[in-house]
């Protein structure tokens, strides 16, 4: 049977009080962190949306430049063909060259029509980006302000938690390693509550009745006793 002196039990109880307060503060900070994360996601979504539009704009601009290059190259070929046309000697060459010139002009006309469409897309996309960029800047600015305000509301809790953790480390050094390991293991398995008082023969951890013999042993305080239901350490606090 595991044993613990009254002094050791008192230290464990003190350690539990510290852990309970730290647990409550961490719950508060976790809630605050979720609020902050929600705002960070809003900011991130806005920035990612803007980046996607900017990427689409660059793709459209790149396609427009390809059209420009195609038209420019074909214009050069057209000028050469028209110059060469002046010097052809046979009708077949003349007709072939005319068809080639005509095909190139038609293709240029098609491409230039596409270029107009792409210019309109670029103009529309640029306008959309200007509007979204303005909204995005507002979101980023508002988000940073909101996060700063939220963080400022927890300064007291963060400072208290820092002090509590220092106190916990100091108290933990007073507990035998075997007992501390046991305490920490139960703490982890039992939602931050490793040692609880027994009130009216009831475990204050799971609220199950303690058997009469166990109740007597806990009252004596001569050994470590555990709840048969939740396995937390029990101690007698009195009525």
Phi, psi and omega in degrees: 000133179291144181235156177203134179288167179299322180296319179293321178296319179298322179292318178297320178296317178297319179296323178294320177301319179294314180298322181296317179294318179297321180298316180296318180294318179297325177296319177297313182294325177297318178297319179294319180297325177295320177297317180295317181296323177299318180289323177297322179294320178300317179294316181297318179298319180295316181293320179293322178297318179294317180298322179296315179296319179296322177294319178296321179296317179297321178297316179297317178298320180296318178296321179297320179294326177295319176298316179303314181296320180297314180296318181298315180296320181290326176299320179296317180294322179297317179297319179294319180295320180293325176292317181293331181300329182292341187246003180291150186247342181243156181293322179299314178299319182297313181294319179298315181294322178297317178297320179297317178296316180297317179298318180294321178294319178297316179297319178298320179297318179297314182295319180296325175295318177296323180297321178297317178299318181291325177296321178295319177299315181298315180298316179296316182293321179296318178296316179298318181294320179300317181292314182291324178298320178296315178294322180297318178298321177296316180297315180298314180296314180295320181296315179298320179294315181296318179297317179298319179294318179296315180296325181293334181285347183249012180302316181298314181296318181295319178294317179297319180297320179299317179293320180297317181295323176296318179295319179300316180298321180293315180293323182300331180292343181274353182259138178299142182308320181297314180293321181295319178299317180296314180301312182294323179295313179294321180303315182292324184276345189237040174054042175078017181227098185263329183227129185225153177283161175251125181240124181051045179061028178237134176292127180279001177270311182242356177064030174266148178291140178267134178305147183308314182296319178296322180300317179295316180298320180292322177299322180293324178068030183263354181206168176282132179234144184237147176293131182290345182264306185256352175067018174281158176285134180251147172218158183266124182257342184092166183269000000 
